[in-house]
Every structure is written in C-alpha cells, then in structure tokens.
Amino acid sequence: MNTICVFLTVIAMNLAFVTPAAAETFSLERFFTGRSSAEGSFRSITGVKKTFQVQLLGKWDGRTLTLREDFTFDDGARDRKTWRFVKDGPGRYRGTREDVIGETEVRIEDNVARFSYLLFLDPKNRRNKVRFHDTMTLNTDRRVLNTAYVTKFGLPVAWTRVEFRRR
C-alpha cells in the first residue's frame, strides 16, 4: 500500500510541472505589427492599484519594430510610450523607450520572451528608479500574457499583468 501511495505522489508531483502545449514560436514583429490592444493591472506593496487599457500600433521595417502604446488608466489619465525593438538575430532584440534608462535585451525561446529594464517611475523629476522583469508568453489562443515584477534595490515592490490580443 505504501508503494502505491509513493507512486501516486510521484505521478501527482510530475503532473504539477506539466505545462500546456506551447504555441508557435513567438516573434515580436509577427505579433505586434499592425493593431493590437491590451488590458492590464499594476499593484505595489504600498497599496497602489491601477488598471489600464492600451491601444497599440506596431510598424515593422524589416529590422526595427516601432511599437506605439496609448494607455488609458482607470482614473482617466492617459500616457503614450513608444518602444523601438531592433532585431539582432533569431529570437534576439535590443529595445529602447523614451523613459527606459539605456537598452533592454530581449531573448525569446519558443513562445516566451524575457527582458529586464530600468526606468524612473517619476521621469520628470528622475525619481523612484526601479527595474521591470518582464516575461511575455504567446499562448495557444494567440494572446500574449505579459507578467512582470518590479524591483527596487533588488527587492520586489510591485507586479503587473497585461494581456495583449490582436485586432
């Protein structure tokens, strides 16, 4: 009986690590060229919670993806950010944005993109410098889920979740 319990426990533990079938290989330019939209949320350890909608327009010139993001927040505030991702090779990009300090390196394996970047949450006053650690996953339903944790001095201080869909 103990052997059966151990066997069932081992099977259950292995099933916990099974991931759903991977979608096609993720490509920033394939997903984001044209119009897309997103819904997202941001929450911090200080209690700040925001939800937002994003309208995106991506243009691909054969080497660079220019991705304009128009944000509308739950309090009515609006913002526009523009990413520029230069493709360095298969599954590799360098990205810049007007509020990002320096560049980010994007690495894609199968259906998952990972990148990390520094920015000031208050760019006008150059205060509150944090690092975002993003993971974007292309799901089998052709949506992209972006989850990120935000750190300050290496400690987690906020989390964000954004779900993108093609229009």
C-alpha positions in Angstrom: 0.0 0.0 0.0 2.9 2.4 0.8 4.4 1.7 -2.6 1.2 2.7 -4.3 0.9 5.9 -2.2 4.5 6.8 -3.1 3.9 6.0 -6.8 0.7 8.2 -6.9 2.5 11.0 -5.1 5.4 10.9 -7.6 2.9 11.0 -10.5 1.0 13.9 -9.0 4.2 15.8 -8.4 5.2 15.3 -12.0 1.8 16.4 -13.3 2.2 19.6 -11.4 5.1 20.5 -13.7 3.4 19.7 -17.0 2.9 22.8 -19.0 0.2 23.3 -21.6 1.1 22.7 -25.2 3.4 25.5 -26.4 2.0 27.9 -29.0 4.0 28.7 -32.1 7.4 30.3 -31.7 7.0 33.9 -30.5 8.2 36.8 -32.7 7.7 40.4 -31.6 7.2 41.6 -35.2 4.8 38.8 -36.1 2.5 39.5 -33.2 2.8 43.3 -32.8 2.9 44.6 -36.4 -0.5 46.2 -37.0 -3.1 47.0 -34.4 -3.5 45.2 -31.1 -5.0 46.0 -27.7 -4.4 45.1 -24.1 -5.9 45.2 -20.6 -3.6 45.3 -17.6 -3.2 46.0 -13.9 -0.4 47.2 -11.7 -0.2 46.8 -7.9 2.5 47.7 -5.5 3.5 46.9 -1.9 2.4 50.4 -0.9 -1.2 49.6 -1.9 -1.2 51.5 -5.2 -3.5 49.6 -7.6 -4.2 50.7 -11.2 -5.9 49.1 -14.1 -5.5 50.3 -17.7 -6.3 49.7 -21.3 -3.7 50.0 -24.1 -4.2 50.5 -27.8 -1.1 49.6 -29.8 0.2 50.2 -33.3 3.2 48.3 -34.5 5.3 49.1 -37.6 8.0 46.7 -38.9 10.6 47.9 -41.4 12.4 44.6 -41.8 14.8 45.2 -38.9 13.1 47.5 -36.3 9.7 47.2 -34.7 8.3 50.5 -33.6 5.5 49.9 -31.2 3.4 52.8 -30.0 1.4 52.2 -26.8 -1.5 54.5 -25.9 -2.5 54.0 -22.3 -5.8 54.9 -20.6 -5.8 54.4 -16.9 -8.8 53.8 -14.6 -8.6 57.3 -13.2 -8.8 58.8 -16.7 -5.1 59.6 -17.1 -3.5 59.0 -20.4 0.0 58.3 -21.5 1.9 57.3 -24.7 5.1 55.3 -24.8 7.0 54.1 -27.9 9.2 51.0 -27.9 11.8 50.5 -30.6 13.0 46.9 -30.9 15.9 46.2 -33.2 16.2 42.6 -34.2 19.8 41.3 -33.7 19.2 37.7 -34.8 16.7 34.9 -34.3 14.9 35.4 -31.0 17.1 38.4 -30.1 16.3 42.1 -29.9 17.6 45.3 -28.4 14.9 47.7 -27.1 14.6 51.3 -26.2 11.8 53.5 -25.0 11.8 57.2 -24.0 11.5 56.5 -20.3 13.8 53.5 -20.2 17.4 54.0 -18.9 19.7 52.5 -21.5 18.6 49.5 -23.5 16.9 46.2 -22.8 17.9 42.9 -24.3 15.0 40.7 -25.3 15.6 36.9 -25.6 12.9 34.6 -27.0 12.8 30.9 -26.5 9.9 29.1 -28.2 6.8 31.0 -27.1 8.4 33.0 -24.2 10.2 36.4 -24.4 12.1 37.7 -21.4 13.6 41.1 -20.8 14.5 43.5 -18.0 14.9 47.3 -17.9 15.4 50.3 -15.7 13.2 53.3 -15.6 12.1 56.2 -13.3 8.5 55.9 -12.2 8.7 59.7 -12.0 10.7 60.6 -15.1 10.2 64.4 -14.9 12.0 64.5 -11.6 14.2 61.5 -12.2 13.0 59.8 -9.0 12.0 56.4 -7.9 14.3 54.3 -10.2 13.0 50.7 -10.5 13.7 47.6 -12.6 11.0 45.7 -14.5 11.5 42.0 -15.1 9.1 41.0 -17.9 8.0 37.6 -19.2 5.8 37.6 -22.3 4.2 34.3 -23.2 2.4 33.6 -26.5 -0.5 31.3 -25.6 -2.1 28.7 -27.8 -5.2 31.1 -28.1 -2.9 33.6 -29.9 -2.9 36.0 -27.0 0.2 37.3 -25.2 0.3 37.4 -21.5 2.9 39.7 -20.0 3.7 39.3 -16.3 6.3 41.4 -14.7 7.7 42.0 -11.2 9.3 45.3 -10.3 12.3 45.6 -8.0 14.0 48.5 -6.2 17.4 47.8 -4.7 16.8 44.1 -5.7 13.6 43.7 -3.7 10.2 43.1 -5.2 8.0 46.2 -4.8 5.3 45.8 -7.5 3.7 43.4 -10.0 2.0 44.0 -13.3 -0.1 41.8 -15.6 -1.0 42.7 -19.2 -2.9 40.6 -21.7 -2.5 41.5 -25.4 -4.7 40.5 -28.2 -4.6 41.1 -32.0 -7.4 43.2 -33.5 
